[in-house]
Amino acid sequence: MSVAERSYLGDYPIAAEAGIVERAEFIKKTYVHLGGAIGAFVALEAVLINLPGVGAIAEKMFTGYNWLFVLGGFMLVSYVADRWAQSSVSPGMQYLGLGLYVVAEAVIFVPLLYFASEQSPQVIPTAATMTVLLFGALTAIVFTTRKDFSFLGPALWLGGVVAIGYMVCGMIFGFSLGTVFTVLMIALAAGYVLYYTSKVLHNYRIDQHVAASLALFASIALLFWYILRLVMSRE
């Protein structure tokens, strides 16, 4: 029986109920794919922010209501990519979903990374280092305690809805989101890291390494976005 057929028939157990070897292999695959997604993101971003005329494009993306359309498009593409990555009948569709999401993140990061690189050559490396350290610490907490953080789900969903509403109001009425909002978003992103890392240990099926890596990548991207904004505000 093929991998796709087994997945479709639901033969794969969740990670918490799998054998030690199977669970370890699933976790390994998840983080290998996460590393690949991050590597692809970095490579794409290196190309995009060095394209001719990227400065003008970045300014247009951040100007007026343009950012609302950019965010709306990103959310739509993210939803489609996540559905594809969770496909239970086609491994190829899962990888297509992960690839689509990486491209979407690379595009939406263009203006922020461009302005950060223009501000100071140290901003991006500093934010990246802080993101890696915080992600590593949060991951260690989950793997050492083996605590199930699924209870954070409703609070994270509500926090995300409130954050989006606040950002939309800021764009419409022209007020600054401020440093406090940035710090709160870092806390929200940290919550997502805890939530999805614990899902890797407890809730994902062992054939869902692509979907799991996409969820972790999305959490890291959100964390990096707001840490970068915080570092930029302090320069």
C-alpha positions in Angstrom: 0.0 0.0 0.0 1.4 3.4 -1.0 2.0 6.3 1.5 -0.9 8.2 -0.1 -3.3 5.3 0.2 -2.4 4.6 3.8 -2.8 8.3 4.7 -6.2 8.4 2.9 -7.4 5.3 4.8 -6.2 6.9 8.1 -3.7 4.2 9.0 -1.3 6.6 10.6 -1.5 7.2 14.4 -1.1 10.6 16.0 2.4 11.2 17.3 1.5 10.7 20.9 0.2 7.2 20.2 3.0 6.1 17.8 5.9 4.0 18.6 9.2 5.6 19.7 10.9 5.0 16.4 8.0 6.3 14.3 7.5 9.3 16.5 11.2 10.2 16.4 11.2 9.8 12.6 8.2 12.1 12.3 9.8 14.8 14.5 13.0 14.5 12.5 11.1 14.9 9.2 9.2 17.9 10.5 12.3 19.8 11.5 14.2 18.9 8.4 11.3 20.3 6.3 11.2 23.3 8.6 14.9 23.9 7.9 14.3 23.5 4.2 11.5 26.1 4.3 13.6 28.6 6.2 16.5 28.0 3.8 14.2 28.6 0.8 12.7 31.7 2.4 16.2 33.2 3.0 17.2 32.4 -0.6 14.1 33.9 -2.1 14.4 37.0 0.1 18.0 37.5 -0.9 16.8 37.6 -4.5 13.7 39.7 -4.0 15.2 42.6 -2.0 18.0 43.0 -4.5 15.8 43.3 -7.5 15.9 46.6 -9.5 13.2 49.0 -8.3 12.4 47.0 -5.2 12.4 50.2 -3.1 9.6 51.7 -5.1 7.6 48.5 -4.8 8.2 48.3 -1.1 6.9 51.8 -0.6 3.8 51.1 -2.6 3.1 48.0 -0.6 3.2 50.0 2.6 1.3 53.0 1.3 -2.3 53.8 2.3 -4.8 51.0 1.8 -2.4 49.0 -0.3 -1.2 47.1 2.7 -4.8 46.0 3.4 -4.9 44.4 0.0 -1.5 42.8 0.5 -2.6 41.3 3.9 -5.9 40.1 2.5 -4.1 38.4 -0.4 -1.6 36.9 2.0 -4.3 35.5 4.3 -6.1 34.0 1.3 -3.0 32.3 -0.1 -2.0 31.1 3.4 -5.4 29.4 3.8 -5.1 27.7 0.5 -1.5 26.6 1.2 -2.4 25.2 4.6 -5.3 23.2 3.1 -2.9 21.8 0.5 -0.2 21.0 3.1 -2.8 19.0 5.1 -4.0 17.0 2.1 -4.4 13.4 3.0 -4.4 12.0 -0.5 -1.5 13.6 -2.3 2.0 14.1 -0.9 2.7 16.3 -4.0 -0.1 18.6 -3.0 1.4 18.8 0.6 4.7 20.0 -0.8 3.0 22.4 -3.2 1.2 23.9 -0.2 4.4 24.4 1.8 6.2 25.9 -1.2 3.3 28.3 -1.9 3.3 29.4 1.7 7.1 30.0 1.7 6.7 32.2 -1.5 3.9 34.1 0.1 5.9 34.9 3.2 8.9 35.9 1.1 6.7 38.4 -0.8 5.0 39.9 2.2 8.4 40.3 4.0 9.9 42.3 1.1 9.0 45.8 2.3 9.9 45.2 5.9 13.3 43.6 5.1 14.1 46.2 2.5 13.5 49.1 4.9 15.4 47.2 7.7 18.4 46.7 5.4 18.3 50.4 4.5 18.2 51.4 8.1 21.2 49.5 9.4 23.1 46.4 8.2 22.9 45.1 11.8 19.1 45.1 12.2 18.3 41.9 10.3 21.1 39.8 11.8 20.2 41.0 15.3 16.5 40.2 14.8 17.2 36.8 13.2 19.5 35.9 16.1 16.9 36.9 18.7 14.3 34.9 16.8 16.4 31.8 16.7 17.2 32.0 20.4 13.6 32.6 21.5 12.3 29.8 19.2 15.0 27.4 20.5 14.1 28.3 24.1 10.4 27.7 23.5 11.0 24.5 21.7 13.2 23.3 24.6 10.4 24.0 27.0 7.9 21.9 25.1 10.3 19.0 24.5 11.6 18.9 28.1 8.2 19.3 29.8 6.2 17.4 27.2 3.3 19.6 28.2 0.3 19.8 25.9 -0.3 23.5 25.1 -3.4 22.8 23.0 -5.4 24.8 25.7 -3.8 27.9 24.2 -5.8 27.5 21.0 -8.9 29.6 21.8 -6.8 32.4 23.3 -4.5 32.5 20.3 -7.4 32.6 17.9 -9.0 35.5 19.8 -5.7 37.3 20.1 -5.2 36.9 16.3 -8.6 38.3 15.5 -8.2 41.3 17.9 -4.7 42.0 16.4 -6.0 42.0 12.8 -8.9 44.3 13.8 -6.5 46.7 15.6 -4.2 46.7 12.6 -7.0 47.4 10.2 -8.3 50.3 12.4 -4.8 51.7 12.5 -4.6 51.7 8.7 -8.1 53.2 8.3 -7.8 55.9 11.0 -4.1 56.5 10.6 -2.8 55.9 14.2 0.5 54.2 15.0 0.4 50.7 16.4 3.2 51.4 18.8 5.8 49.5 20.7 3.4 48.0 23.2 1.4 46.3 20.3 4.7 45.0 18.9 5.7 43.4 22.2 2.2 41.9 22.6 2.5 40.4 19.1 5.8 38.9 20.0 4.1 37.3 23.0 1.3 36.0 20.7 3.8 34.6 18.2 5.6 32.9 21.1 2.3 31.4 22.1 1.9 30.0 18.6 5.3 28.4 18.8 4.4 26.7 22.0 1.0 25.6 20.6 2.3 24.1 17.3 5.4 22.6 18.9 3.2 20.7 21.4 1.0 19.6 18.5 4.1 18.1 16.9 4.5 15.9 20.0 0.8 15.2 20.7 -1.7 15.9 17.9 -0.3 15.6 14.4 -0.4 12.2 12.6 3.0 10.9 11.9 2.4 11.4 8.1 1.7 15.1 8.6 5.3 16.3 8.8 4.8 18.8 5.9 1.7 20.4 7.5 3.5 20.5 10.9 6.6 22.1 9.4 4.3 24.7 7.7 2.7 25.6 11.0 6.0 26.0 12.7 7.4 28.0 9.9 4.4 30.4 10.1 5.0 30.8 13.8 8.7 31.6 13.3 7.8 34.1 10.5 5.3 35.9 12.7 7.9 35.9 15.6 10.6 37.2 13.3 8.4 39.9 11.8 7.6 41.6 15.2 11.1 41.1 16.7 12.4 42.8 13.5 9.9 45.7 14.0 11.0 46.0 17.6 14.7 46.1 16.8 14.0 48.7 14.0 12.1 50.9 16.5 15.1 50.8 18.9 17.7 51.8 16.3 
